[in-house]
Amino acid sequence: MIVQKDFLNKLKDFGLNSYESKLWTALLSRGVSTAGELSDIANVPRSRSYDVLESLEKKGFIIMKLGKPIKYMAVSPQEVIERVKKRLQEDVGMQVTMLDSLHQTEILNDLNMLHKQGIEMVEPSDISGSFRGRESVYNHMETLIKGAKKSIMIVTTADGLARKTLALKRALGKAKQNGVSIKIAAPLAKDKPAAAELGKLAEIRHTDHQGRFTIIDQNEVVIALTDDKDVHQSYDTAVWFRSPYFASLLTHFFNRIWKDEIKK
């Protein structure tokens, strides 16, 4: 049986390695078969076949039939998907519980203390970073928003407003609950639903200014270096600075945009 390499690679989404993928697809094509037959069909060494089939059985992909010679029967792919999903949910649940439990241990306090001591030794000019990929950018923005104490100022594009509604709404909601002032300037004509959604959490005004930047507590700044219309999300790039001086300069620019829109 010839199975294309691309097809086998896609089976990694099921949590299978190369040998497991080959033997499972071989068994699916046969219905019921022995380890030796599957080894020949899938071109997997016989010395490995039994171990791999045992692994597939533990994962719930196949069933070992009673009798001699030992034969195996494939579980339907639809049922396999449900089993994989259930296992992933259980694994994630256990990991989340484990991480939540760290909040009640000395380990987190020790780690936080190490981080605080390390940051205090860093020169202000060194507290900066760059991020490539929109997910990485939004992950850092979410962290900054969660730590905001006084103010959040955002200038973004129409498309950026829609993306931030999805990616940052929860963090912005918590910031609002904590009494943080949130202001967003963006072109509003193209995406009124996003503006209405974020309008529940922030004061939003229309602007024709092009650019994407965020100021947190007039202390930290995230600036996009690429035009989101011209770059794929994987190559979207931004820089982050912790610099009250630079944040103050950018705040003056933001306030000019904010006031200009009132005058119109």
C-alpha positions, 0 to 999 in steps of 0.5 A: 500500500502506497500512502503519500508522505504529505498524508502521513505528515498530516496524521501528526495532528492525531499525535502519531509518529511516522511508524504509528501513522504507517501501521494505522493507515495500513490497518484501516485499509485491511480492516483486520490483519496480523502484525507481520502482514501490516509490517510488510504492507506499511514497510515498517521493520517487524522488530518494531511492529509489535511495540508500535501496535501496542502503542496504537492500542494504548492510544485507542486507535486499534483493538487487539483481537483474541486468538492466535495468531494475534490480529488487530482491528482498526477503530473508525477514524471518527471515533479516534478523533473523539478519543484524541479530543477527550485525551487532549482535554484531560491532559490540558485540564491536568496541566491547568490544575497543576499550574493553578496549584503553583499559585499556592506554593513557595515556588512561584514566590521564589521565581517572582523574587528572582525575576524582580531582583534580575530586572532591578539589575538591568539598565533601563535602556536594556529593558526592550525587546522585539517580536515577530509574528502577530501572535507573539506581539499580542501575547506581550500586549496582553501581558502589559495590559494585565499589568496596567495600573492607570492608563492604556492608549492604543492607536491602530488600523481598522483591521487591527481594531477587529483583531484586538477585539478578539485577542485583547477583549478579555484583558481590556475588560479586566483592566477596566474593572481595575479602574484603568483608563482605556482610550483607542483611536482607529478608523471606525467606518470599516468595522462598526461591530468591533468598535461597538464591542470595544466601546463597552470597555474603552473610549473610542474615537475615529482617526485617519492617522495611520499607525499602530502603537500602544502606551501603557501607564505612560511607561511602556510602549509597543510599536508596530514596524510593519504595515498590516496591509502589506505583511503576513501575520507571521512576519508582522513585527513590533518592538517594545520599550520600557522608557518613561521618556519615550512613552511621554513623547508618544503620549503627547502625540496620542493626545494631539490625535485625540484632541484633533478628533474632538475639533472635527 
